[in-house]
Amino acid sequence: MELKHLANGNIIYKNNYPDNFDGDNAVEEWNVNYTTNHARVEVKEKWFEGSHISLIEVHPDLPEDFVFESSQQHICFLFCLSGAIGYKLNHEQDNFYWLTKNEQDINLGSIHTIRLRVTEQAKFLYIQLTENHFNKITGTEPANSPGIQEPIKPETSLILQHIINYKHEGRAKRLFLEARILELVIVYLNQNLEQQKVTFKQEDIDKIMLAKQLVEHDLQKPSSLIELSRKAGINDYKLKKGFKELTGHTVFGYLYKIRMEKAHYFLSKEKRSVNEVAFLVGYKNAQHFIAAFKKKYHILPGSLNKN
């Protein structure tokens, strides 16, 4: 596995691991500090049979992109502990998904490449399980439905703190970390059971996906829930419930997400002005846009459109 800086291809760290992460010691550990022209990166990793844990801190002066690659696919969970991070999976061409402080995506599925974008100081936990190990402990295949961002619940936050901070050593450390990983897997399985309780006909799913496309392509004059349901040909109750089940967001939560992701792209890549971007993503008042953007990314939008 290796982590590299996208702009120049420089490798931040690269390591070879034993089959199934089964090392000589109860828990193997390795720490790396790396400095680019515009960022400082700290990586603390540990691994043991079936599991690999990376705690990564990035301190950027400017937005930076990184690529994490593995020669084998793993089942991955991602937790943003502070700041904000964008991510794309397995060379996806779509916009970045984004996690902000105390948000998680535990539906990443089988991953061999993840591209990361960091625009501010951020800290995140990236946990990988080998496919064999995941199948062994769950007896099932992963859901493989990436892009479901949701708040980290208090009980999950406690598990993560135990993974990061503990006082055990040797075999006790291994047993302690294995137990915490199992707790996270239980959270994952329970979440998927909840999602499977509600089922929709294919006709309803098609209409909900149409509504999703309408939201994405009508940022400047978004429809009300009633208007959107009429355009998609589905009643507003089914749309409201189904949209949340299928996308992980409410209709207007998804509108906010897409607006902010588009705005981030216009500012950071096309270097457009804040007022222009506010208009493009549907805000009549630029100050309202600035407040919404800062709430999402914890930085002012004007800091991204400077060369």
C-alpha distance (Angstrom), angle and dihedral (degrees) to the residues before:
residue distance angle dihedral
M1 . . .
E2 3.77 . .
L3 3.79 139.9 .
K4 3.79 115.9 -152.4
H5 3.77 139.5 177.5
L6 3.82 107.9 -109.2
A7 3.81 98.9 -149.3
N8 3.81 96.7 59.7
G9 3.81 103.0 10.6
N10 3.80 92.3 -121.3
I11 3.80 112.7 157.9
I12 3.80 114.0 -122.5
Y13 3.77 92.2 -171.7
K14 3.78 137.4 -14.2
N15 3.77 126.8 -174.5
N16 3.78 140.1 170.8
Y17 3.79 116.6 -137.5
P18 3.79 133.1 -161.7
D19 3.78 119.9 -104.8
N20 3.82 110.6 -71.0
F21 3.85 88.2 1.7
D22 3.80 88.4 -80.7
G23 3.83 102.8 155.3
D24 3.78 133.4 179.8
N25 3.81 94.6 -102.8
A26 3.79 129.2 58.1
V27 3.83 88.5 -108.4
E28 3.80 123.8 8.8
E29 3.82 117.8 -150.0
W30 3.80 137.4 -170.6
N31 3.83 131.9 174.2
V32 3.82 126.3 -161.9
N33 3.82 132.5 -175.0
Y34 3.80 118.0 -166.1
T35 3.82 134.1 175.2
T36 3.82 125.7 -156.9
N37 3.81 125.3 -175.3
H38 3.79 89.9 -88.4
A39 3.79 107.9 19.3
R40 3.78 146.2 42.8
V41 3.81 117.1 -141.8
E42 3.81 127.9 -163.8
V43 3.81 119.8 -170.7
K44 3.80 124.6 -172.9
E45 3.77 114.0 -178.9
K46 3.77 136.2 176.4
W47 3.77 131.4 178.2
F48 3.77 141.7 -176.7
E49 3.79 136.5 161.2
G50 3.80 109.3 -28.1
S51 3.82 96.1 -11.1
H52 3.80 140.5 85.1
I53 3.82 123.8 -176.1
S54 3.83 125.1 -166.5
L55 3.81 123.5 -173.3
I56 3.81 106.8 -167.9
E57 3.79 129.7 -174.1
V58 3.80 121.7 -172.7
H59 3.80 124.2 -169.8
P60 3.84 106.4 -171.8
D61 3.80 129.4 -177.8
L62 3.81 88.7 -165.4
P63 3.84 132.5 15.9
E64 3.82 109.6 -72.3
D65 3.82 134.2 -168.7
F66 3.79 124.5 -148.4
V67 3.80 133.3 -176.7
F68 3.79 124.6 -144.8
E69 3.81 114.3 -164.1
S70 3.78 133.6 -178.6
S71 3.80 129.5 -172.5
Q72 3.81 88.4 -136.8
Q73 3.79 131.9 45.2
H74 3.78 116.8 -111.2
I75 3.80 135.7 -175.1
C76 3.79 104.3 -107.7
F77 3.80 138.1 -161.6
L78 3.82 122.2 -169.3
F79 3.82 126.3 -159.9
C80 3.82 125.4 -177.2
L81 3.80 108.6 -149.8
S82 3.82 98.1 176.7
G83 3.79 138.9 -3.5
A84 3.81 117.9 9.0
I85 3.80 135.9 -70.8
G86 3.79 133.4 -167.7
Y87 3.80 121.2 -151.5
K88 3.81 142.4 -174.9
L89 3.79 123.6 -167.8
N90 3.81 130.2 -137.5
H91 3.83 95.9 -14.2
E92 3.81 95.8 -50.5
Q93 3.80 114.0 179.1
D94 3.81 96.6 -151.5
N95 3.80 127.4 96.8
F96 3.78 119.3 -70.2
Y97 3.77 119.3 -86.7
W98 3.81 109.8 -131.3
L99 3.77 134.5 -145.2
T100 3.78 122.2 -171.3
K101 3.80 130.2 -167.9
N102 3.81 113.1 -41.6
E103 3.81 94.9 7.0
Q104 3.79 127.9 123.4
D105 3.78 143.4 -167.3
I106 3.81 110.6 -157.7
N107 3.79 93.3 163.4
L108 3.79 98.6 75.4
G109 3.81 94.1 120.7
S110 3.82 121.7 -168.6
I111 3.81 110.0 -3.3
H112 3.80 133.4 177.9
T113 3.84 98.0 162.6
I114 3.78 131.5 32.2
R115 3.80 124.2 177.9
L116 3.79 114.0 -152.6
R117 3.80 129.5 -160.2
V118 3.80 120.9 -164.4
T119 3.80 121.0 -173.7
E120 3.80 99.1 170.0
Q121 3.78 140.2 13.7
A122 3.79 105.3 -52.4
K123 3.79 140.3 173.5
F124 3.78 123.0 -163.6
L125 3.79 141.4 167.8
Y126 3.81 118.9 -136.1
I127 3.81 115.6 -168.9
Q128 3.81 123.0 -171.3
L129 3.78 128.9 -170.5
T130 3.79 121.7 -169.8
E131 3.79 112.5 -114.7
N132 3.82 91.1 -118.8
H133 3.79 92.0 52.0
F134 3.81 93.1 46.3
N135 3.79 91.9 49.8
K136 3.81 90.8 46.6
I137 3.80 95.7 54.0
T138 3.82 97.9 37.2
G139 3.79 104.0 29.3
T140 3.80 88.3 -140.9
E141 3.78 144.0 85.6
P142 3.83 119.8 -104.2
A143 3.79 118.5 -98.4
N144 3.82 90.4 -120.1
S145 3.81 94.5 -156.3
P146 3.83 105.7 136.7
G147 3.75 126.2 -169.4
I148 3.81 101.0 53.2
Q149 3.79 105.3 135.5
E150 3.78 117.1 -174.7
P151 3.80 138.9 154.9
I152 3.79 118.5 -82.4
K153 3.80 106.3 -112.0
P154 3.83 118.4 -130.4
E155 3.82 93.0 -109.7
T156 3.81 90.7 51.9
S157 3.80 91.3 46.6
L158 3.80 88.7 55.9
I159 3.83 90.6 52.1
L160 3.81 90.4 51.5
Q161 3.80 92.3 49.7
H162 3.80 89.3 52.6
I163 3.81 90.4 51.3
I164 3.80 90.8 52.0
N165 3.81 99.0 38.2
Y166 3.80 122.6 37.8
K167 3.81 138.8 137.1
H168 3.79 100.2 -145.8
E169 3.79 125.8 111.6
G170 3.79 136.6 -165.5
R171 3.78 117.5 -6.4
A172 3.81 92.4 -6.8
K173 3.82 88.9 59.4
R174 3.80 90.5 51.9
L175 3.82 93.1 49.7
F176 3.80 91.2 45.9
L177 3.81 93.9 51.6
E178 3.80 92.8 43.8
A179 3.80 89.2 54.4
R180 3.82 91.6 51.0
I181 3.81 91.5 49.6
L182 3.81 89.5 51.6
E183 3.81 89.3 52.1
L184 3.81 90.0 54.6
V185 3.80 90.7 49.4
I186 3.82 89.1 52.3
V187 3.83 88.9 53.3
Y188 3.81 88.6 51.0
L189 3.82 93.7 49.1
N190 3.81 93.4 46.6
Q191 3.78 91.0 50.3
N192 3.78 91.8 53.0
L193 3.81 91.0 48.4
E194 3.79 89.4 54.4
Q195 3.80 91.2 50.4
Q196 3.79 91.9 49.9
K197 3.81 93.6 55.2
V198 3.81 91.8 77.1
T199 3.80 115.7 60.5
F200 3.78 129.2 -174.6
K201 3.77 132.8 -163.3
Q202 3.79 115.2 -110.3
E203 3.79 88.8 -113.0
D204 3.82 90.0 57.7
I205 3.81 91.7 46.4
D206 3.81 90.9 52.5
K207 3.80 90.7 51.5
I208 3.81 92.5 47.8
M209 3.81 90.2 50.3
L210 3.81 88.4 50.3
A211 3.80 88.6 53.5
K212 3.82 88.6 50.5
Q213 3.81 90.4 53.9
L214 3.81 90.8 48.2
V215 3.81 89.9 53.9
E216 3.82 91.1 49.8
H217 3.82 94.1 50.0
D218 3.81 99.3 41.5
L219 3.79 104.6 55.6
Q220 3.79 96.2 137.3
K221 3.82 96.6 52.2
P222 3.81 107.0 20.4
S223 3.78 118.6 -171.1
S224 3.78 124.2 -119.7
L225 3.80 116.3 -109.9
I226 3.82 90.3 -99.7
E227 3.81 92.8 48.8
L228 3.79 91.5 46.5
S229 3.80 92.3 50.1
R230 3.81 90.6 51.2
K231 3.80 92.5 49.6
A232 3.81 91.2 49.1
G233 3.81 93.6 43.9
I234 3.82 96.9 -122.4
N235 3.78 131.9 109.6
D236 3.78 116.7 -99.2
Y237 3.84 94.6 -116.5
K238 3.81 92.8 55.8
L239 3.79 90.7 44.0
K240 3.78 93.5 50.2
K241 3.80 94.3 47.1
G242 3.80 96.8 38.1
F243 3.80 95.5 45.9
K244 3.79 90.5 56.6
E245 3.81 92.6 46.1
L246 3.81 95.3 48.1
T247 3.81 101.4 38.7
G248 3.80 104.1 24.6
H249 3.82 89.9 -123.2
T250 3.77 138.7 86.4
V251 3.81 113.7 -113.5
F252 3.78 92.8 -101.5
G253 3.79 93.1 38.3
Y254 3.80 86.6 57.3
L255 3.82 91.0 47.2
Y256 3.81 89.3 54.0
K257 3.81 91.3 47.4
I258 3.83 93.5 51.3
R259 3.81 92.3 44.3
M260 3.78 91.4 53.4
E261 3.82 94.5 45.2
K262 3.82 91.6 49.3
A263 3.80 90.2 46.8
H264 3.80 91.2 50.1
Y265 3.82 89.8 52.9
F266 3.82 94.5 47.1
L267 3.81 91.3 49.1
S268 3.80 101.3 41.2
K269 3.81 100.6 34.9
E270 3.81 106.9 25.3
K271 3.83 94.7 30.9
R272 3.80 93.1 -138.7
S273 3.78 121.3 168.8
V274 3.79 121.0 -93.0
N275 3.82 92.6 -117.1
E276 3.81 92.1 50.8
V277 3.80 92.8 48.0
A278 3.80 91.4 47.8
F279 3.81 88.7 56.0
L280 3.82 93.9 44.6
V281 3.80 93.4 54.7
G282 3.79 94.7 44.3
Y283 3.81 107.8 -95.3
K284 3.82 115.2 135.4
N285 3.79 90.8 -171.3
A286 3.82 115.3 55.2
Q287 3.81 91.7 -157.4
H288 3.81 90.3 57.9
F289 3.82 88.2 51.4
I290 3.80 92.3 49.3
A291 3.81 91.1 51.2
A292 3.82 92.2 48.4
F293 3.80 92.7 47.5
K294 3.80 92.8 48.9
K295 3.80 90.4 49.4
K296 3.82 90.0 54.4
Y297 3.81 101.9 40.8
H298 3.83 103.0 17.6
I299 3.80 91.2 -127.7
L300 3.80 134.1 91.0
P301 3.83 113.1 -101.0
G302 3.79 91.3 -129.5
S303 3.81 90.3 66.6
L304 3.82 90.8 67.5
N305 3.79 101.8 52.8
K306 3.79 94.9 61.1
N307 3.81 118.6 100.2
